[in-house]
Amino acid sequence: MTEHRDPVLQAMFAVDQTEQNDQDAQAFTASVMAKTRRLVYQLAGALCAVFAAMLLCVWIFAIPLQEVVQMVTQTMSATLFDLGDGWVSWVVAPVNNIASLIVISLKAIRIIHKKVIRASYTG
């Protein structure tokens, strides 16, 4: 019985199966695109909400943060030694404050750390 298949019936079933596969593929593609579009809209909404929250925080904390920054700036720029008004004070002024002392110290620690890490103790 399997050897005697009608070619017309086989062609009709093949066309129907191809159409069904095309419809399934189109439905799958449409559902994936809808999910992707929904995900993009959710992400855009979340980013807008985060941006609005950040703007609100900046607006609320602008004055206190400005005062903290001003206090830190004044503290870091305080001179270490009073050298008077001579040319020596002008020459030493860039390194005669707390911020420069911190930067130079951190740079020295970094250099020492690199030397220790790169050191070879094999004999």
C-alpha positions in Angstrom: 0.0 0.0 0.0 2.9 2.4 0.7 4.3 1.9 -2.8 1.1 3.1 -4.4 0.8 6.7 -3.2 -1.1 9.1 -5.2 1.2 12.0 -6.4 -1.7 14.5 -6.3 -2.5 13.7 -2.7 1.2 13.9 -1.7 1.5 17.3 -3.4 -1.6 18.6 -1.6 -0.3 17.4 1.8 3.2 18.9 1.1 1.6 22.3 0.2 -0.6 22.2 3.3 2.4 21.3 5.5 4.5 24.1 3.9 1.8 26.6 4.4 1.3 25.5 8.0 5.1 25.8 8.6 5.1 29.2 7.1 2.2 30.3 9.3 3.9 28.8 12.4 7.2 30.6 11.5 5.4 33.9 10.9 3.5 33.6 14.2 6.7 32.7 16.1 8.5 35.7 14.5 5.6 38.0 15.4 5.6 36.8 19.0 9.4 37.2 19.3 9.2 40.7 17.8 6.4 41.7 20.2 8.4 40.5 23.2 11.5 42.3 22.0 9.5 45.5 21.4 7.9 45.2 24.9 11.4 44.6 26.4 12.8 47.7 24.7 9.8 49.8 25.9 10.3 48.5 29.5 14.0 49.3 29.4 13.4 52.8 28.0 10.8 53.4 30.8 13.2 52.1 33.5 16.0 54.3 32.2 13.7 57.4 32.1 12.6 56.6 35.7 16.3 56.3 36.9 17.2 59.5 35.1 14.2 61.3 36.7 15.2 60.0 40.1 18.8 61.1 39.6 17.6 64.6 38.6 15.4 64.7 41.7 18.4 63.7 44.0 20.6 66.3 42.4 18.0 69.0 42.8 17.4 68.0 46.5 21.1 67.6 47.5 22.7 70.3 45.3 23.3 72.8 48.1 24.6 70.3 50.7 26.8 68.6 48.2 28.1 72.0 47.1 29.0 72.9 50.7 30.8 69.5 51.1 32.8 70.0 48.0 33.7 73.5 49.1 34.8 72.3 52.5 36.9 69.5 51.0 38.5 72.0 48.6 39.4 74.4 51.4 40.8 71.5 53.5 42.9 70.0 50.7 44.3 73.4 49.6 45.5 74.4 53.1 49.2 75.2 53.1 51.6 72.9 55.1 54.2 75.5 55.8 54.1 79.3 55.8 56.9 80.5 53.6 56.2 84.2 53.5 55.8 86.3 50.3 59.1 85.6 48.6 59.9 83.8 45.5 60.4 80.6 47.4 56.8 80.5 48.3 55.8 80.9 44.6 58.1 78.1 43.6 57.0 75.7 46.4 53.3 76.7 46.3 52.1 73.8 44.0 53.4 71.2 46.4 52.9 73.1 49.7 49.4 71.7 50.4 47.7 68.7 51.8 46.4 67.5 48.4 49.9 67.4 46.9 51.2 65.5 49.9 48.4 62.9 49.4 49.1 62.6 45.7 52.9 62.3 46.1 52.4 59.7 48.9 50.0 57.6 46.7 52.4 57.8 43.8 55.3 56.7 45.9 53.3 53.8 47.3 52.3 52.8 43.7 55.9 52.9 42.6 57.1 50.8 45.5 54.2 48.3 44.9 55.2 47.9 41.3 58.9 47.4 42.2 57.9 44.7 44.7 55.5 42.9 42.4 58.1 42.9 39.5 60.9 41.8 41.7 62.4 38.5 40.9 63.6 36.4 43.9 64.9 33.5 41.9 68.6 32.8 42.3 
